[in-house]
Amino acid sequence: MANQRKTVLITGGCGFLGSHLAETHLKDGYQVICVDNFSTSTQSNASFLNSLGTDKLVIVEADVIEPWSTWADSLPEGWLEDLSHVYHFASPASPPLYQLLALETMWVNTIGLSNALSFADKFGARVVFASTSEIYGDAEVSPQTEDYKGNVNTLGPRSCYDEAKRFGESLLFTHNWKKNTKHGMVRIFNTYGPRMNPADGRVVINFLVQALQGGPLTIYGDGSQTRSFCYVDDLIRGIRTYAASKFCEPINIGNPSEFTILGLVQEVEKLFAPAVFERSFHPFPQDDPRQRRPDITRARTQLSWEPRVPLADGLSRMLDWLKTQPLS
Ligand SMILES: NC(=O)c1ccc[n+]([C@@H]2O[C@H](COP(=O)([O-])OP(=O)(O)OC[C@H]3O[C@@H](n4cnc5c(N)ncnc54)[C@H](O)[C@@H]3O)[C@@H](O)[C@H]2O)c1
């Protein structure tokens, strides 16, 4: 049975979420193969994983768009025969980075995913694809259920990410349909926590870095747009529960507590009290969603999963970690 096997392969395994998936699997005694091209991460998460001092970790530096045979043959003997899951998490994830690497983002979520599916099939393993709340686009309904089909612009600056993820979902669905496989996908909502790249550009890490540097805090639009923020430990627990299930349909994994961006500023300021930071307002980016909140009924009922870490606690844990990091 696949779930008794003890090897997992994580594409993007040295990124933010990938490194947490790797860490928890290593703690549970798995052999872990991280494949990463370090296009949006630094070596710091790889160093962290190496510092765990285990012989059950292999980090492969490779682009998953290229054929996997170039490195697969050199993995430790017997590991792939024991392959349980391929977590396809490689992809730029923040708007500044996926816009910089727009074509690469499209290929990694399509060709890269296709490679992951073929590779997993060879070993009878299950793929879990990191999809995203961005497939809902600038949603006209809130909260977003998995049945909502989205409001996405095929041509805007976010389309390279949103539409590549949508194609990825279609590819995985069609692969299951035509090849009778049982791969799955999770729709991840904004997640934050230790080991995010400080230069990544997403709002939580941006605010914390800017606050540590004395401000100002960059706000796009008037700050009334909403987001929901999931602490990474909650997310990883949800993803692993999904991976262990037989679900093939997408499931929203995220925290349904909704905050405006100005509300997030206040939460950050509480950590630095009595400091108050200057706000620096910038134009609202094209096609940025105004409202983002998951309906997690499916995760609650089908996976018995829900987030546990309140935003204030998660921010405080993330700040403790960030204070140990070099900031440029
Ligand atoms: N963190 C979130 O809030 C969030 C939300 C929705 C979806 N996701 C998805 O989760 C996944 C991981 O996101 P993250 O936040 O950890 O981002 P990240 O940028 O920290 O990690 C992505 C990793 O993938 C690697 N990578 C990118 N292209 C690659 C390629 N072609 N070959 C090999 N490695 C490659 C990068 O170097 C990086 O280490 C992504 O697929 C992202 O779209 C994340």
The ligand as a Gaussian input file, in Angstrom:
#p B3LYP/6-31G(d) Opt

LIG

0 1
 N        2.679000      30.173000       0.509000
 C        1.462000      30.436000       0.110000
 O        0.752000      31.230000       0.739000
 C        0.884000      29.733000      -1.107000
 C       -0.456000      29.989000      -1.438000
 C       -0.986000      29.330000      -2.533000
 C       -0.240000      28.424000      -3.245000
 N        1.054000      28.209000      -2.899000
 C        1.827000      27.268000      -3.711000
 O        2.651000      26.457000      -2.871000
 C        3.878000      26.186000      -3.536000
 C        5.053000      26.580000      -2.653000
 O        4.974000      27.969000      -2.370000
 P        5.977000      28.680000      -1.373000
 O        5.221000      29.737000      -0.668000
 O        6.698000      27.658000      -0.611000
 O        6.948000      29.399000      -2.419000
 P        8.561000      29.439000      -2.450000
 O        8.915000      30.385000      -3.528000
 O        9.092000      29.692000      -1.083000
 O        8.948000      27.960000      -2.861000
 C        8.869000      27.477000      -4.179000
 C       10.133000      26.671000      -4.433000
 O       10.053000      26.115000      -5.756000
 C       11.336000      26.249000      -6.356000
 N       11.141000      26.212000      -7.810000
 C       10.478000      27.107000      -8.583000
 N       10.506000      26.723000      -9.876000
 C       11.188000      25.550000      -9.914000
 C       11.536000      24.645000     -10.954000
 N       11.199000      24.879000     -12.232000
 N       12.242000      23.530000     -10.639000
 C       12.595000      23.270000      -9.348000
 N       12.287000      24.091000      -8.326000
 C       11.595000      25.217000      -8.605000
 C       11.867000      27.567000      -5.843000
 O       13.271000      27.695000      -5.964000
 C       11.403000      27.512000      -4.385000
 O       12.370000      26.887000      -3.564000
 C        3.847000      26.908000      -4.875000
 O        3.411000      26.004000      -5.865000
 C        2.793000      27.967000      -4.651000
 O        2.161000      28.330000      -5.852000
 C        1.649000      28.852000      -1.847000

